[in-house]
Amino acid sequence: MTGPTSIVAKEIRKVFNRRIIFERISFALHSPRTLVVSGRNGSGKSTLVKIMAGVLGPSGGTIALSGPGSASVAGRLMLTGLVSPYLNLYEEFTAEENLRLGMAIRGLPFDRAFAHELLRRVGLFTRKDDPVRAYSSGMKQRAKYAFALIHRPSVLLLDEPMANLDAEGMAIVKEIMVDQRQNGILVVATNDLADVDRFDERVDLNAGR
C-alpha cells in the first residue's frame, strides 16, 4: 500500500504469568524509517514484533498504526507483512498456491504476474509448482518473504530475518530490506546487528536489566 505510514508506541509493557517481559518501551516511526529490536534470547524481541503486528496486545501502554485504510482491521492487515520463524506456510500447497491464498485472505484478486515476480525475486520460480514440504529450510524461509510481500505492505516486520539462510538467501533478503527501508517502515528483531546494513532507531531490550 502507498501513502505515509507510522507506528507510535508509548510506554509499552508486556507481562506473562506475572513476569515482566519488558516495560517502558516507546518509539515513533514514520516512513521511511528502520527500527532494530535487539536483546538476548528471552528478552521479548518476538513478543514486541507480535504486538507491532497486532498478533498480541500489550499489557500496558499504547501502540498505534496509522496509514491508508488503518481505521479498519482489514486495512491494518493490508499495511503489515511479517516474516518469523514461528510462522509457517501451508506445506501441502505449492508456493504459488500459498501466494494465491495470501491474496485471498486480504480480499485481493490473484495477480499471477506479481506472484511470479516475487518468486523469481526469492529464487523459487522454478520450484513454484512443488509443494512447500519438499523445500529445504532455507527455501521455506525465502518463500515466507514472498508471502509477506504479496500485498505490498507499507510495514515489513522481520523476526530473525537471516534464520536458515545461506549466503545467496541472505543477499536476497538484504536486497528486500534495502527496498523496504527506502519506501516504507522496516522493523528487524535480531541478536546480530550485522543482519542490518543501516538502521535509524534501536530498541535494546537488554537496557536497564
C-alpha positions, 0 to 999 in steps of 0.5 A: 500500500502507498501513502505515509505510514507510522507506528507510535508506541508509548510506554509499552509493557508486556507481562506473562504469568506475572513476569515482566517481559519488558516495560517502558518501551516507546518509539515513533516511526514514520516512513521511511524509517528502520527500527532494530529490536535487539536483546538476548534470547528471552528478552521479548524481541518476538513478543514486541514484533507480535504486538507491532503486528497486532498478533498480541496486545500489550499489557500496558501502554499504547501502540498505534498504526496509522496509514491508508485504510488503518481505521479498519482491521482489514486495512491494518492487515493490508499495511503489515507483512511479517516474516518469523520463524514461528510462522509457517506456510501451508506445506501441502500447497505449492508456493504459488498456491500459498501466494494465491491464498495470501491474496485471498485472505486480504480480499485481493484478486490473484495477480499471477504476474506479481506472484511470479515476480516475487518468486523469481525475486526469492529464487523459487520460480522454478520450484513454484509448482512443488509443494512447500514440504519438499523445500529445504529450510532455507527455501521455506524461509525465502518463500515466507518473504514472498508471502509477506510481500504479496500485498505490498505492505507499507510495514515489513516486520522481520523476526530473525530475518537471516534464520536458515539462510545461506549466503545467496538467501541472505543477499536476497533478503538484504536486497528486500530490506534495502527496498523496504527501508527506502519506501516504507517502515522496516522493523528487524528483531535480531541478536546480530546487528550485522543482519542490518546494513543501516538502521535509524532507531534501536530498541535494546531490550537488554537496557536497564536489566 
